[in-house]
Amino acid sequence: MRRTCGAAHGPIALRAAAAALVASGMLPAAAGATGGSTGTAEQTGAPVTFNRDVAPILQAHCAGCHRPGGIGPFSLTTYDEVRERAPRIAAATSERRMPPWKPVPGHGRFHNERRLAEAEIALLAGWAAAGAPAGDPADRPMPPAAGGDWQLGTPDLIVTMETPFTLPAGRTDIYRNFVLPAELDSRRWVRAVELRPGAGGGRVIHHARILLDGTGGARALDAEDEEPGYDGLMLDHARFPAGHFLGWAPGKTPVELPAAIAWPLDPGTDLVLQLHLLPAREPVDVQPAIGLHFADRPATLTPMSVLLTSKVIRIPAGEPAHVIEDRYRLPIAVDVLGIAPHMHYLGKRVEATATLPDGREEPLLRIDDWDFNWQDEYRYREPVHLPAGTRLRVRFVFDNSTANPRNPRDPPVAVGFGPQATDEMAELMLQVLPVGDPGRLAQSLAVKRARDDILGYQSLLRADPADPVNHAALAVRYLDVGQAALAREHLERAVALAPDFPDAHFNLGGVALAEGDTAGAMAAYRRAIALRPDYPQAHNNLGGLLTAAGALDEALVHYRLAVRFDPGHAGAHYNLANVLLARGETEEAVRHYRLALEAAPDDPDMASGLARALAMTGERPPR
């Protein structure tokens, strides 16, 4: 079997029922309403004091942000810090501006709700009115375990950019990717990730994504750029862990996962930190750090992500309540573990519901006063079970009028879909555990993603018909759903607009293969390589066609170039090893099978190839 780029792998196997998370105690069972003080002062009639009554409330609900090094503008960890702000604290809590907790009650029950009880609000107001007495220091609760600037305590592993990136002064957003090697000697299971933006980063990081790269592709791109990191928004060499979204934005609370759904991090895998950086009036040094907290045992369950979104966004100037919706019908039953909405500055409201097959409606999330600076990922106290056939619906409302104080444009202008801060997005991610065949869910979601992408790129091309990159991207989506003729139409348009665009020629090779035109595919791959000699995917695919044609010597040349330009390309190592083994060069074949297996340790073809080669040498394969 030859491996070409983009080969699909089998579905994730379900290994346990999601309900076992609660039954085993790996997810807490439902508890009573969050909040509520001990009521010591009320029960005894004693005066309310900081140490006995106020400090526990602030420690539980406020100190996560308002601490040294936190994102809050001031610390609230000592009596003196709190006393001087007592009237402001009383006012902010009575108006429910603080602590910031956006979900509306009755629309999902979540862990770590920062919503104060009425008794707590009254207690803070009474304490401020009484002159903010300190009380007995012996009454003060023990502070959380020392963890420096880390909200979850000291991480098991901290990875930091070696040198800061200096964001130049300017007026445009920048997407920049940074490679942070994770020095490990064995596979570890990650239960929590925390990002510390640093002093400069806290001012200019709009949001961040943390991806994984085991191919070495990110390091190669980083090495080509003189500055730390490299540019780019869409990364084909890095990915999220399966079923997880690793993101950060101002105000986001770090999430601790149960060990059962921790995600694996292997030796040799780099963290790729993608930062969306806002314009700055003067240069700013950016040097974030990532803290990883490990589980003490391997995961037993594999979650999946269900994304509801629209990429067809066009919000008219002055429109105060522009509505965008998306729907999806679940092909199998799932247990929903968490939910995460995302909009930009025009976002006003978001509401997600699930309509069960019997017609009952399950509220999942509602936020009536969206604030980009306080977006979060919300984890349910208990998994929300949704039967097969459940219809998911999300409704986003945007305010593009002058009445929106966060509108970045004055006067307002029409706004469309896009990644920039002045563009808009509408996304809702659900983390779920399949109850049934996860392959059916994966296949259904792949169709939905293709549909969403096709509609989105069609919309972008209506706005700018002369964009070759979007023509090529739309063509790839058409090819994914078997529409080769439409794919060819857009790729030929891309080449007409940009004759030296190597990706367009590469994908024309894929169209030619779909049409059964091997000679045309070879010509397209050769043209892509001529335009970009270090194109590993084109070398690998051309090598596969040459192998099929019996031109093994030339195929070897292209396979060797593929692994030279992408040392972590498992398919190219595997294909190279197959040809070497057929030529009797067993020792070198074994070496490349090993490299293929290192890059794709869970791929049965890689393991089978290595076992076959080792059998020819008399050596026993690894267990």
Secondary structure, DSSP 8 states (H G I E B T S, - for coil): ----TT---------S-TTHHHHTTSS----S-S-----HHHHH-----IIIIIHHHHHHHTTTTSSTTSSSSS--SSHHHHHTTHHHHHHHHHTT-SS---B-TTS--BTT-----HHHHHHHHHHHHTT-----GGGS-------TT-TTSS-SEEEE-SS-EEE-S-SS-EEEEEEEE---SS-EEEEEEEEE-HHHHHHHEEEEEEEEE-SSHHHHHHHHSSSSSEE-SS-SS-B--TT---EE-TT----B--GGG-EEE-TT-EEEEEEEE---SS-EEE--EEEEEE-SS------EEEEEE-S--EE-TT-SSEEEEEEEE-SSEEEEEEEEEE--TTEEEEEEEEE-TTS-EEEEEEESS--GGG---EEEEEEEEE-TT-EEEEEEEE--STT-TT-SSSS---EEB-SSTTSB--EEEEEEEEES-HHHHHHHHHHHHHHHHHHHHHHHHHH-TT-HHHHHHHHHHHHHTT-HHHHHHHHHHHHHH-TT-HHHHHHHHHHHHHTT-HHHHHHHHHHHHHH-TT-HHHHHHHHHHHHHTT-HHHHHHHHHHHHHH-TT-HHHHHHHHHHHHHTT-HHHHHHHHHHHHHHSTT-HHHHHHHHHHHHHHT-----
